[in-house]
Amino acid sequence: MIALPDTSPLPGLPLAKAAPSAPEPLSAERAALRKAAEGFEAIMLRRMLESARAGSFAEETPLTGGGLKQFETMRDEHFAETASQSGGLGIARSIEEQLSQHLAGNRGE
């Protein structure tokens, strides 16, 4: 086995990995497409959470009234927005990749 010379700034320390390059700035069309795809994923997540909660067999009590339902709705909306923007399920990224092929800059026009 051939040993490679240690070219780190301080002998004995591992070489520092190169920092990841900054992502390319998005065109206005691509940014709008990303925002729409994330919005669509957020809507899907909200509906999924709403459907899951509808299957609950919990009884109505003073603590499970309208205030709690409003809080749950707000929590679901926040979760869905955050998850879609961070790539939660990957649905938004898939939609963006598929639809980006139809943007003017990517069609070779």
C-alpha positions in Angstrom: 0.0 0.0 0.0 1.4 3.4 -1.0 1.3 6.1 1.7 0.3 9.5 0.5 2.2 12.5 1.9 0.4 14.5 4.7 -0.3 17.9 3.2 -2.5 19.2 6.0 -1.5 22.6 7.5 -0.6 20.9 10.8 1.1 17.5 10.5 -0.9 14.7 12.1 -4.3 16.5 11.7 -6.7 15.4 8.9 -7.2 17.5 5.9 -10.2 19.9 6.2 -13.0 19.1 3.9 -13.9 21.7 1.4 -17.0 23.7 2.3 -20.0 22.9 0.2 -20.5 25.4 -2.5 -23.3 27.9 -2.2 -26.4 26.9 -4.2 -27.0 28.8 -7.4 -29.5 31.6 -7.2 -32.9 30.7 -8.5 -34.6 32.4 -11.4 -37.8 34.2 -10.6 -39.8 31.4 -12.4 -38.0 28.7 -10.5 -38.5 30.5 -7.2 -42.2 30.8 -7.9 -42.4 27.2 -8.8 -40.6 26.1 -5.6 -43.0 28.2 -3.5 -46.0 26.7 -5.3 -44.7 23.2 -4.9 -44.0 23.8 -1.2 -47.5 25.2 -0.8 -49.0 22.2 -2.4 -47.1 19.8 -0.1 -48.2 21.9 2.9 -51.9 21.6 1.8 -51.5 17.8 1.4 -49.9 17.5 4.9 -52.6 19.6 6.5 -55.3 17.4 4.9 -53.5 14.2 6.0 -53.3 15.5 9.6 -56.9 16.6 9.5 -58.0 13.2 8.3 -55.9 11.4 10.9 -57.5 13.6 13.7 -61.0 13.0 12.3 -60.6 9.3 13.1 -60.2 10.0 16.8 -62.7 8.5 19.2 -62.1 11.1 21.9 -65.2 12.4 23.7 -66.2 16.0 23.7 -65.3 17.6 27.1 -64.9 21.2 28.2 -61.1 20.8 27.5 -61.7 19.5 23.9 -63.9 22.3 22.7 -63.5 24.9 20.0 -60.3 26.4 21.5 -58.5 23.1 21.4 -59.7 22.5 17.8 -58.5 25.9 16.7 -55.1 25.3 18.4 -54.8 21.9 16.6 -55.6 23.5 13.3 -53.0 26.3 13.8 -50.4 23.7 15.0 -51.1 21.5 11.9 -50.8 24.5 9.6 -47.4 25.5 11.1 -46.1 21.9 11.0 -47.2 21.5 7.4 -45.6 24.8 6.3 -42.3 24.0 8.2 -42.2 20.4 6.9 -42.8 21.4 3.3 -40.2 24.1 3.3 -37.6 21.9 4.9 -38.2 19.1 2.4 -40.2 17.0 4.9 -41.7 14.4 2.6 -39.9 15.4 -0.5 -43.1 15.9 -2.4 -42.4 19.6 -3.1 -38.9 18.8 -4.5 -40.3 16.0 -6.8 -43.0 18.3 -8.1 -40.5 21.1 -8.6 -38.1 18.9 -10.5 -40.9 17.5 -12.8 -42.4 20.9 -13.6 -39.0 22.7 -13.9 -38.5 20.8 -17.2 -41.3 22.9 -18.6 -39.8 26.3 -17.8 -38.7 28.3 -20.7 -35.0 28.2 -19.8 -35.0 24.4 -19.6 -36.8 23.6 -22.9 -34.0 24.9 -25.1 -36.1 27.7 -26.5 
